């Protein structure tokens, strides 16, 4: 059976997503204000020990110019973006009495030096910036908060491994491990295009790659780019982070395909300092950008309370724990420990008539089901669901509806469970294991669906896996982590699993045709689904 969806051209899709990102980032939102403190604004040039100067801007509350008693907030930029990104939040924090500093890292937007992916070096730059703030503006060690989005968030976590003068960290849409299983082995094509666009527009690609080659040359023999990525991963520095023990707030988004939320679950579990994890619907940095002019909703509300409790000693101490906004309801799942006490896992197999625990498909009763794929030419194989999910979450919370009649054979493969006997909350990381006969190169995207009635479904989450070799008998063993999720499944609904082989968000494994045959034995497919068995209002 042949799958024949059309997939958008990669470059067009990347350009479209990039354009929407900038439109989204510039949207207007209401600003919350309450009795603001007056402050002065100064453009600054911050010296580094090696002779470079970083361009920045600092806000100093006039009523709090008391040397040695100043709380402060330091913003770290997302990749390729300027200090203007945080201007609304910088002003709001200054109005609350903080000294606020934003600066462009080396090589970006008027700061001297060369763009670099050596985050140890960039973290040491941030340490020098903190020393400069303390020396020139009376900022108090222990009363300094550091926050950032995306790359800035990852740098905030890395900084907490070496800087004991921090009083609080708030990491928004960070990475924790560049080698995490949730990233799989499939390039995030759309995000690669967006980040490369930032680098071409505002940075210096030749010098950045020359700096990366220099790192490899100076590293021990056998060091790879992957090894450097591991060195730049906060999860690999947990021992040092825990030794300093800075209270850490983590905010993330469920549909983040650049830095999947799965890795932040693991990072949060490993933290021993006071900690809090909040997760919202949306794609990478969506909840942070959409509330950038607010302090009383979304992630910035959490940051405001986290910093106020730990830097200003105001209000009640922000509680450690986890808070998850369910993707398909207004309910919130609160947890005080590293995971729910009533978390259970159901295993689904590729077999029919085992009530409640087995996936089934009529197409698999008589013979293996084949998906034939072709990447970016001819008859494409794509539901487009991952990209559609991201676009739906741009500026409003909108679920992705799936017409199963367009995904089933001959256009695709859908497996359905028996009806769920009682309402449950799907919470955590669904995991899929497959044994297939396949071409030596290929890619599968699995979509987990909520199926309320025949022919209709909503996208819960998805995951992707690529393979580049097969065993001598043509078999391929695949394991896949779907994006972590919190989703309420109502009684009587079915769980669905749909497959396709191309999506504009991911790079194809090959530009040639490839094929996949699913076997019919129970062990050929297993799906582990974590549930919280409790009512959610």
C-alpha positions in Angstrom: 0.0 0.0 0.0 1.3 3.4 -1.0 1.3 6.6 1.0 0.8 9.7 -1.0 0.6 13.0 0.9 2.3 16.1 -0.4 4.8 17.8 1.9 5.7 21.5 1.6 9.1 22.3 0.2 11.6 22.6 3.0 13.0 26.0 2.3 9.5 27.5 1.9 8.4 26.0 5.1 11.5 27.2 7.0 11.0 30.7 5.6 7.4 30.7 6.6 8.1 29.5 10.1 10.9 32.1 10.5 8.6 34.9 9.4 5.8 33.8 11.7 8.3 33.6 14.6 9.3 37.3 14.1 5.6 38.4 13.7 4.8 36.4 16.9 7.7 37.9 18.8 6.6 41.4 17.9 3.0 41.0 18.9 1.4 43.5 21.3 0.2 42.3 24.7 -1.2 44.1 27.7 1.4 45.2 30.3 0.7 44.9 34.0 2.1 47.7 36.2 1.7 48.6 39.9 3.3 51.7 41.5 6.5 51.6 39.5 9.9 52.7 40.9 11.7 55.5 38.9 15.0 54.5 37.3 17.7 55.7 35.0 18.9 54.0 31.8 22.6 53.9 30.8 24.3 52.5 27.8 27.4 50.6 28.9 30.6 49.1 27.5 31.7 46.2 29.7 35.4 45.3 29.6 36.6 41.7 29.7 40.0 40.6 30.9 41.2 39.6 27.4 40.6 43.2 26.2 37.2 42.8 24.6 34.2 45.1 25.3 30.6 44.0 25.4 27.8 46.3 24.5 24.9 46.6 27.0 22.3 48.7 28.7 21.6 48.9 32.5 18.6 50.2 34.4 19.3 51.6 37.9 16.4 52.5 40.2 17.0 56.0 41.6 15.4 55.3 44.9 17.8 52.4 45.6 21.2 53.8 45.0 22.7 52.4 48.2 26.1 50.8 47.6 26.2 47.2 48.8 22.4 46.6 49.0 21.2 46.3 45.4 19.3 43.3 44.1 19.9 42.7 40.4 18.6 40.8 37.4 20.8 39.8 34.5 19.3 38.8 31.1 21.1 36.5 28.7 20.1 36.7 25.0 18.5 34.0 22.9 20.8 32.8 20.0 21.5 35.6 17.6 19.0 38.1 19.1 19.7 41.5 20.7 19.1 43.0 24.1 15.9 44.5 22.7 14.3 41.1 23.1 14.0 41.6 26.9 13.3 45.4 26.9 9.7 45.0 28.2 10.7 42.7 31.0 13.8 44.8 31.8 11.7 47.8 32.4 9.2 45.9 34.5 11.9 44.5 36.8 13.5 47.9 37.1 10.2 49.3 38.2 10.2 46.7 41.0 13.5 48.0 42.3 16.1 45.7 40.6 19.3 46.8 38.9 18.7 45.3 35.5 21.5 44.6 32.9 21.1 43.3 29.4 24.2 42.8 27.1 25.1 41.3 23.8 27.5 38.4 24.0 30.9 38.4 22.2 30.6 38.8 18.5 27.0 39.8 18.4 25.3 43.2 17.7 28.2 45.6 18.5 30.0 43.5 21.1 33.6 42.8 20.3 35.1 39.4 19.7 34.0 36.4 17.6 30.7 34.3 17.7 31.5 31.1 19.5 29.8 27.9 20.6 32.3 27.5 23.4 29.8 28.0 26.2 32.4 27.6 28.9 34.0 30.7 27.6 30.7 32.6 27.3 29.8 31.6 30.9 33.2 33.0 32.1 32.2 36.2 30.2 29.0 36.3 32.2 31.0 35.9 35.4 33.1 39.0 34.5 29.9 40.9 33.8 28.6 40.0 37.3 31.9 41.2 38.8 31.6 44.5 36.9 28.0 45.0 38.2 29.1 44.4 41.7 32.1 46.8 41.4 30.3 49.7 39.6 26.7 49.5 40.8 26.8 48.1 44.3 25.0 44.9 43.3 24.9 42.5 46.3 26.4 39.0 45.8 23.7 36.4 46.7 20.9 38.8 45.5 21.6 38.4 41.7 19.0 36.7 39.5 19.9 35.4 36.0 17.4 34.5 33.4 17.1 34.0 29.7 15.2 32.3 26.9 16.5 29.4 24.7 20.3 29.8 24.4 20.3 32.4 27.2 18.4 29.9 29.4 21.0 27.2 28.8 23.8 29.6 29.6 22.0 30.5 32.8 22.1 26.9 33.9 25.8 26.5 32.9 26.6 29.7 34.8 25.0 28.2 37.9 27.7 25.5 37.8 30.5 28.0 38.3 29.1 31.1 39.9 28.3 31.0 43.6 27.2 34.7 43.8 23.8 34.0 42.2 20.7 34.1 44.3 18.3 32.6 41.8 18.1 31.2 38.2 15.2 31.2 35.9 15.8 29.1 32.7 13.0 29.5 30.0 13.0 27.0 27.2 16.6 25.8 27.9 18.5 22.7 26.8 19.9 20.4 29.3 21.6 17.7 27.1 22.5 18.0 23.5 22.9 14.2 23.4 19.6 13.4 25.0 17.6 10.4 23.6 14.6 12.6 23.0 16.5 14.4 20.3 16.9 11.0 18.6 19.2 11.1 15.5 17.1 13.2 13.2 18.1 16.8 12.3 15.5 19.4 13.2 15.5 20.9 9.7 13.2 23.9 10.3 15.0 25.0 13.5 18.4 24.5 11.8 17.2 26.9 9.1 16.0 29.5 11.6 19.2 29.4 13.7 21.3 29.6 10.6 19.3 32.5 9.4 20.0 34.4 12.6 23.7 33.6 12.3 23.9 34.7 8.6 21.9 37.9 9.3 23.6 39.0 12.6 26.7 37.0 13.1 29.8 35.7 11.3 29.4 32.1 10.2 33.0 31.6 8.9 34.5 32.8 12.2 32.1 30.8 14.3 32.9 27.6 12.4 36.7 28.5 12.5 36.3 28.8 16.3 34.6 25.4 16.4 37.5 23.8 14.4 40.0 25.5 16.8 38.2 23.9 19.8 38.4 20.5 18.1 42.1 21.0 17.3 43.0 22.0 20.9 40.9 19.2 22.4 42.4 15.7 23.2 42.7 13.4 20.2 39.5 11.7 19.2 37.3 14.6 20.4 34.2 15.0 18.2 31.6 17.8 17.8 29.3 15.5 19.9 31.8 15.5 22.7 31.9 19.3 22.7 28.1 19.4 22.8 28.2 17.1 25.8 30.6 19.5 27.5 28.1 22.3 26.8 25.2 20.3 28.4 24.0 21.4 31.9 22.8 17.8 32.6 26.5 16.8 32.5 27.4 19.4 35.1 24.7 18.5 37.7 27.3 17.7 40.3 28.8 21.2 40.1 25.4 22.8 39.9 24.2 20.9 43.0 27.4 21.7 44.9 26.6 25.5 44.6 22.9 24.9 45.1 21.3 28.0 43.5 17.5 27.9 43.6 16.4 27.1 40.0 13.1 27.7 38.2 12.7 25.9 34.9 9.9 26.9 32.4 9.3 24.9 29.2 6.8 24.1 26.5 5.3 20.7 25.6 5.7 21.0 21.8 9.3 22.2 21.9 11.0 20.1 19.1 14.3 22.1 19.3 14.9 21.2 23.0 12.3 18.6 23.9 10.8 18.9 27.4 11.9 15.3 28.1 15.5 16.4 28.9 14.2 19.0 31.3 12.3 16.3 33.2 15.6 14.5 33.8 17.5 17.7 34.7 14.8 18.7 37.2 14.9 15.2 38.9 18.7 15.5 39.3 18.6 19.0 40.9 19.0 19.0 44.7 18.6 22.8 45.4 15.2 24.4 45.7 13.6 24.0 42.3 10.4 24.4 40.4 9.4 23.1 36.9 6.4 24.7 35.0 5.4 23.4 31.6 3.0 25.2 29.2 1.4 24.2 25.8 3.2 25.6 22.7 6.4 25.2 20.7 9.9 26.5 21.5 9.8 29.7 23.5 6.1 30.3 22.7 4.8 30.9 26.2 7.8 33.2 27.0 7.6 35.3 23.9 3.8 35.6 24.1 3.9 37.1 27.6 7.1 39.2 27.2 5.3 42.3 28.1 3.6 40.8 31.2 4.6 39.9 34.7 1.3 38.5 35.9 0.7 35.5 33.6 2.6 32.6 32.2 6.3 32.1 32.7 7.2 35.7 33.6 4.7 35.5 36.5 6.7 32.5 37.8 10.0 34.4 37.3 8.7 37.5 39.1 7.6 35.4 42.1 10.7 33.3 42.1 13.0 36.3 42.1 10.9 38.3 44.6 11.0 35.5 47.1 14.7 34.8 46.8 16.2 38.2 46.0 13.8 40.7 47.6 12.5 38.5 50.5 9.0 39.6 49.5 5.8 37.5 49.5 5.6 33.8 50.2 8.5 31.6 49.3 7.8 30.2 45.8 7.2 26.4 46.4 9.3 23.7 44.9 7.5 21.3 42.8 6.1 20.9 39.3 3.1 22.4 37.5 1.8 21.2 34.1 -0.9 22.9 32.1 -2.8 20.1 30.3 -2.7 20.6 26.5 -6.4 19.9 26.0 -8.0 21.5 29.0 -7.7 24.4 31.4 -6.8 22.0 34.2 -3.4 22.2 35.9 -1.5 19.2 37.2 0.5 20.0 40.4 3.2 17.7 41.8 5.4 18.2 44.8 7.9 15.3 44.1 10.0 14.4 41.0 7.0 12.5 39.6 3.4 11.6 40.5 3.0 9.0 43.2 0.2 7.4 41.2 2.0 7.2 37.9 1.4 3.9 36.1 2.4 2.6 32.7 0.3 0.6 30.2 2.0 -1.3 27.5 0.3 -1.6 24.1 1.2 -4.4 21.6 0.5 -4.9 17.9 -2.4 -7.3 18.4 -6.2 -7.2 18.4 -8.9 -8.2 20.8 -7.0 -7.8 24.1 -9.3 -5.2 25.8 -7.7 -2.0 26.8 -4.1 -2.9 26.3 -3.6 -3.7 22.7 -3.3 -1.7 19.5 -4.9 -3.2 16.5 -5.4 -2.7 12.8 -7.5 -4.7 10.3 -4.7 -4.2 7.7 -2.4 -6.3 9.9 -4.6 -9.3 10.2 -3.6 -11.0 7.0 -0.2 -9.6 6.0 2.4 -7.0 7.0 1.5 -3.5 6.2 3.9 -1.5 4.1 4.6 2.3 4.0 6.4 3.4 0.9 8.0 6.8 1.2 9.7 9.3 -1.1 11.4 12.4 0.4 10.8 15.8 -1.2 10.0 14.5 -4.7 7.3 12.5 -6.4 4.6 11.1 -4.1 5.4 12.5 -0.7 4.4 10.9 2.6 3.4 13.4 5.2 0.5 14.3 7.5 2.2 17.6 8.3 1.1 17.2 11.9 4.2 18.3 13.8 4.5 21.6 11.8 0.8 22.1 12.0 1.0 21.7 15.7 3.6 24.3 16.0 1.7 26.8 13.9 -1.5 26.2 15.8 0.3 27.2 19.0 1.7 30.4 17.7 -0.5 32.9 19.4 -3.5 31.0 20.8 -4.1 27.6 22.3 -5.6 25.6 19.5 -5.5 21.8 19.2 -4.6 20.0 16.0 -7.6 18.1 14.6 -6.8 15.0 12.5 -9.0 13.5 9.8 -8.2 9.8 10.1 -9.8 9.0 6.8 -6.9 10.9 5.2 -4.3 9.2 7.2 -5.5 5.6 7.0 -4.5 3.2 4.2 -3.8 3.7 1.4 -2.5 7.1 2.5 -1.1 6.1 5.8 -1.2 3.7 8.8 -3.3 4.1 11.9 -3.5 1.7 14.8 -6.3 2.0 17.4 -6.8 0.8 20.9 -10.0 -0.4 22.4 -12.0 2.3 24.2 -10.4 3.6 27.4 -12.7 2.4 30.3 -12.1 5.4 32.6 -10.8 8.9 32.3 -7.1 9.2 32.7 -4.3 11.8 32.3 -1.6 10.8 30.0 1.4 12.3 31.7 5.1 11.9 30.9 7.0 10.4 28.0 5.4 7.8 25.7 8.0 5.4 24.3 7.7 3.3 21.2 9.8 0.3 20.2 9.6 -1.2 16.6 11.1 -4.1 14.7 10.5 -3.6 11.0 11.8 -4.8 7.7 13.0 -1.7 5.8 15.3 -0.1 3.3 18.8 0.7 4.7 17.8 4.3 5.1 14.6 5.9 6.2 12.6 7.9 8.7 9.4 7.3 10.6 7.3 9.9 12.4 4.8 8.5 15.0 1.8 10.5 16.1 -0.1 9.6 19.3 -3.8 10.5 18.9 -6.9 11.0 21.0 -9.7 9.4 19.0 -13.2 10.4 20.4 -15.2 8.9 17.5 -14.7 7.1 14.2 -12.7 9.1 11.7 -11.7 12.0 13.9 -8.8 12.6 16.3 -6.7 15.2 18.0 -2.9 15.1 18.1 -1.5 14.4 21.6 2.2 14.3 20.8 4.7 12.9 18.3 8.2 11.6 17.9 10.6 10.9 15.1 13.4 8.4 14.4 15.8 8.0 11.5 17.9 4.9 10.6 20.8 4.6 8.2 21.5 0.9 8.2 19.7 -2.4 8.4 20.8 -5.9 9.6 21.8 -8.6 7.1 18.2 -10.0 7.1 16.8 -6.5 6.4 15.5 -5.9 9.9 15.8 -2.6 11.8 15.3 -2.1 15.5 14.0 1.3 16.4 13.3 3.1 19.7 11.6 6.4 19.9 10.8 8.9 22.7 7.7 11.0 21.9 7.6 14.6 23.3 6.6 14.6 26.9 2.9 15.6 27.4 0.1 16.1 29.9 -3.3 15.3 28.2 -6.7 14.3 29.6 -8.2 11.3 27.8 -11.9 10.9 28.5 -13.6 7.6 29.1 -14.7 5.9 25.9 -12.0 7.5 23.8 -9.5 5.4 21.9 -5.8 5.9 21.8 -4.5 6.1 18.2 -1.0 5.7 16.7 -0.5 7.0 13.2 2.7 6.8 11.1 4.1 8.8 8.2 7.6 9.1 6.7 8.2 12.8 6.0 7.5 16.1 7.6 8.8 19.6 6.8 10.0 20.1 10.3 12.6 17.3 10.0 15.4 16.5 7.6 14.7 13.4 5.5 17.0 10.4 5.9 17.5 10.0 2.2 16.4 11.7 -1.1 15.7 8.2 -2.5 12.6 6.1 -2.2 12.4 3.9 0.9 10.0 1.3 2.3 9.0 -0.1 5.6 7.2 -3.3 6.4 5.5 -3.7 9.8 5.5 -7.2 11.2 2.5 -8.9 12.8 4.0 -10.4 15.9 3.2 -8.8 19.3 6.9 -8.0 20.0 7.3 -6.2 16.7 5.7 -3.1 18.2 5.4 -2.0 21.8 4.1 1.4 23.0 4.5 2.3 26.7 2.1 5.1 27.8 2.4 6.6 31.3 -0.9 7.5 33.1 -1.9 9.4 36.2 -5.0 7.7 37.5 -6.8 10.5 39.2 -9.6 12.9 38.4 -8.5 16.3 37.0 -10.9 19.2 37.2 
